[in-house]
Amino acid sequence: MSRDAAQTDDQTIVHVRGVGKSFRRFEHQPFLLRNLLQRLTGRAHRPREFWPLRDVSFDIRAGETVGVIGQNGSGKSTLLRLIAGAAYPTEGHIAVRGRVAPLLSLGAGFQPDMTGRECVEVNGTALGLTDGELRDGLPAIIAFAELTDFMDTPVRYYSSGMLARLGFSVAVHASPDLLLVDEVLSVGDHAFQQKCVARIHEMQRQGTTILFVSHDAGTMNTLCDRVLWLRDGHLVADGPPGGIIDRYLAS
């Protein structure tokens, strides 16, 4: 039930074994006075456990690009959050090797009152970039995001597309060993989406390992070596994209 440096062979970047994640789901608001009194008198309803993931196991090797598909609520985002270290498994074991760049939601880690430039500096530092790497890489990050005129504007005034561009640019310029992307590529205009896909191809050629969630079957077929299919929190298929995507679309 931990997330540690990988204790597997040198080619394994992500090692997931028997992983499950549970949340407590209350039928009533737990902190209302009436419900607090019911708890004190032993008459309160016990919270129910909800498992968005259960008994999931797989490995990802260096240089692989792996997609995750499944209906809404199947556990895709929960899985990426666990691998990113944003949450911890209730059961099982996750081991990750190298620098991880998670791009899990729009504006994640961006404080509304901070400028775009300040957000880049803070998030770059959180990803492990040194002051020198940030200083040298900042022009490329700004240019890729196409936000030169807005870097000194608080991000509360950014559109969802601008947030996606800035977040993606920081992540891909952090030289990660593992890039995690959760549906963020579906935000923004078509031209920038194509630019992101081209950058992912470049990272693939450089040997970066990529794990991403998408509902776009075409993107999955184009980018992925493998696809993981989650259904109701369980891994039901793991293999080449063509057959699995066809089965998923027909289900």
C-alpha positions in Angstrom: 0.0 0.0 0.0 2.8 2.4 -1.0 4.2 4.4 -3.8 8.0 4.1 -3.9 10.9 4.0 -6.3 10.4 1.0 -8.6 11.9 -2.2 -7.2 11.7 -3.9 -10.6 14.0 -4.2 -13.6 15.6 -1.1 -15.1 13.1 -0.9 -17.9 10.0 -0.7 -15.7 8.8 2.9 -15.2 5.4 2.2 -13.6 4.6 -1.0 -11.5 1.0 -1.4 -10.3 0.0 -4.5 -8.4 -3.4 -5.2 -6.9 -4.3 -1.5 -6.5 -7.6 -0.4 -5.1 -8.8 3.0 -3.9 -11.8 3.4 -1.7 -13.7 6.5 -0.5 -16.4 6.8 2.2 -19.7 8.0 0.9 -22.0 9.5 3.5 -25.8 9.2 3.1 -26.1 12.4 5.2 -24.0 15.5 5.7 -21.7 14.3 8.6 -21.2 17.6 10.3 -24.8 18.8 10.8 -25.6 19.0 14.5 -28.4 16.4 14.1 -26.1 13.9 12.5 -23.3 14.6 15.1 -25.8 13.8 17.8 -26.9 10.6 16.1 -23.2 9.6 15.9 -22.8 10.3 19.6 -25.8 8.2 20.5 -24.8 5.3 18.1 -27.8 5.8 15.8 -25.9 7.4 12.9 -25.8 5.7 9.5 -22.4 4.2 8.7 -20.8 5.6 5.6 -20.7 3.3 2.6 -17.4 2.4 0.9 -17.1 3.3 -2.8 -14.3 1.7 -4.8 -13.5 3.6 -8.0 -10.6 1.1 -8.5 -10.2 -2.5 -7.4 -7.5 -5.1 -8.0 -5.7 -3.3 -10.9 -2.3 -4.6 -12.0 0.0 -3.8 -14.9 3.5 -2.6 -15.7 4.7 0.1 -18.1 8.1 -0.1 -19.6 10.4 2.8 -20.6 9.5 4.4 -23.8 6.0 3.0 -24.0 2.9 5.1 -24.8 -0.1 3.7 -23.0 -3.7 4.9 -23.3 -6.5 4.5 -20.8 -10.1 4.2 -22.0 -13.4 3.6 -20.2 -16.8 5.1 -19.6 -17.1 8.1 -17.2 -16.7 6.8 -13.7 -14.6 3.8 -14.7 -11.6 4.9 -12.6 -9.4 6.4 -15.2 -8.7 9.7 -13.5 -8.3 8.0 -10.1 -5.7 5.7 -11.6 -3.6 8.7 -13.0 -3.9 10.5 -9.7 -2.5 7.5 -7.8 0.4 7.1 -10.2 1.1 10.9 -10.0 1.2 10.6 -6.2 -1.7 13.0 -5.8 -3.5 10.3 -3.8 -2.5 7.0 -2.2 -4.0 3.5 -2.8 -6.2 1.9 -0.1 -4.8 -1.5 -1.1 -2.0 -2.7 -3.3 1.3 -1.2 -4.4 2.4 1.4 -6.9 6.1 2.0 -7.8 7.2 4.8 -10.1 10.7 5.5 -11.5 12.1 8.9 -12.6 10.7 12.4 -12.9 6.9 12.5 -13.3 5.1 15.4 -15.1 1.4 15.1 -14.3 -1.1 17.1 -16.4 -4.3 16.0 -14.7 -6.7 18.9 -14.8 -7.0 22.5 -16.1 -4.9 24.9 -14.0 -3.9 22.2 -11.5 -1.4 23.9 -9.2 -2.1 27.3 -10.6 -3.1 30.0 -8.0 -5.6 32.4 -9.5 -3.9 35.5 -8.3 -0.5 34.5 -9.6 0.7 35.6 -13.0 1.4 33.1 -15.7 5.1 33.6 -15.3 4.8 33.0 -11.5 2.8 29.8 -12.1 5.5 28.5 -14.5 8.2 29.1 -11.9 6.2 27.5 -9.1 5.1 24.5 -11.1 8.5 24.0 -12.8 10.1 23.9 -9.4 7.5 21.4 -8.2 8.4 19.2 -11.2 12.1 19.3 -10.1 13.5 21.9 -12.4 16.5 23.9 -11.0 16.6 27.7 -11.1 19.0 27.5 -14.1 16.8 25.1 -16.0 13.8 27.3 -15.4 15.7 30.4 -16.5 17.0 28.7 -19.6 13.7 27.0 -20.5 11.3 29.9 -19.8 11.4 31.4 -23.3 10.6 28.0 -24.9 7.8 27.4 -22.5 6.2 30.8 -23.2 6.7 30.4 -27.0 5.1 27.0 -27.1 2.1 28.1 -25.0 1.7 31.1 -27.4 1.0 33.4 -24.4 3.8 35.9 -24.7 1.4 38.9 -24.2 -0.3 37.3 -21.1 2.6 36.0 -18.9 2.3 38.9 -16.5 -1.5 38.6 -16.3 -3.1 36.7 -13.3 -4.3 33.3 -14.5 -7.8 33.9 -13.1 -8.3 35.8 -16.3 -7.1 32.9 -18.5 -9.6 30.9 -20.6 -9.7 27.1 -20.3 -7.7 26.9 -23.5 -5.0 29.3 -22.2 -4.7 27.2 -19.0 -4.4 24.0 -20.9 -1.7 25.5 -23.2 0.4 26.8 -20.2 0.0 23.6 -18.2 1.0 21.4 -21.1 3.9 23.6 -22.0 5.4 23.4 -18.5 4.9 19.7 -18.3 6.5 18.8 -21.6 9.5 21.2 -21.1 10.3 19.6 -17.7 12.0 16.7 -19.6 10.0 14.1 -17.7 10.7 10.4 -17.7 6.9 9.9 -17.4 4.2 12.2 -18.8 0.7 11.8 -17.4 -2.1 13.5 -19.4 -5.8 13.3 -18.4 -8.1 14.6 -21.2 -6.5 18.0 -21.2 -5.7 17.7 -24.9 -9.4 17.8 -25.7 -9.4 21.5 -24.6 -8.5 24.3 -26.8 -8.4 24.9 -30.6 -7.6 22.3 -33.2 -4.4 23.9 -34.2 -3.0 23.7 -30.7 -4.2 20.1 -30.2 -2.2 19.2 -33.3 0.8 21.0 -32.0 0.5 19.0 -28.7 0.3 15.7 -30.6 3.4 16.7 -32.7 5.2 17.4 -29.4 4.2 14.0 -28.0 5.6 12.3 -31.1 8.8 14.2 -30.5 8.9 13.0 -26.9 8.2 9.4 -28.0 11.2 9.6 -30.3 13.3 10.8 -27.3 12.2 7.8 -25.2 9.7 9.5 -22.9 7.1 7.2 -21.3 3.6 8.5 -21.7 0.3 7.5 -20.0 -2.8 9.4 -21.0 -6.6 9.3 -20.8 -8.7 10.1 -23.8 -12.1 9.4 -25.3 -10.7 10.0 -28.8 -10.2 6.6 -30.5 -8.3 8.1 -33.4 -5.7 9.6 -31.0 -5.4 6.3 -29.2 -4.7 4.4 -32.4 -2.2 7.0 -33.6 -0.2 7.4 -30.4 -0.5 4.3 -28.3 1.6 1.1 -28.2 -0.9 -0.3 -25.7 -4.4 0.5 -24.3 -5.8 -0.3 -20.8 -9.5 -0.6 -20.7 -11.1 0.1 -17.3 -14.7 -0.8 -16.6 -16.4 -0.3 -13.2 -12.9 0.1 -11.6 -11.5 -3.1 -13.0 -8.9 -3.6 -15.7 -10.8 -5.7 -18.3 -8.3 -5.6 -21.2 -4.6 -4.6 -21.8 -3.1 -4.9 -25.2 -2.6 -3.4 -28.7 -5.0 -0.5 -29.3 -6.9 -1.8 -32.4 -8.8 -4.7 -31.0 -9.4 -3.3 -27.6 -10.7 0.0 -28.9 -13.1 -1.9 -31.3 -14.4 -4.0 -28.4 -14.8 -0.9 -26.2 -16.7 1.0 -28.8 -19.0 -2.0 -29.4 -19.7 -2.5 -25.7 
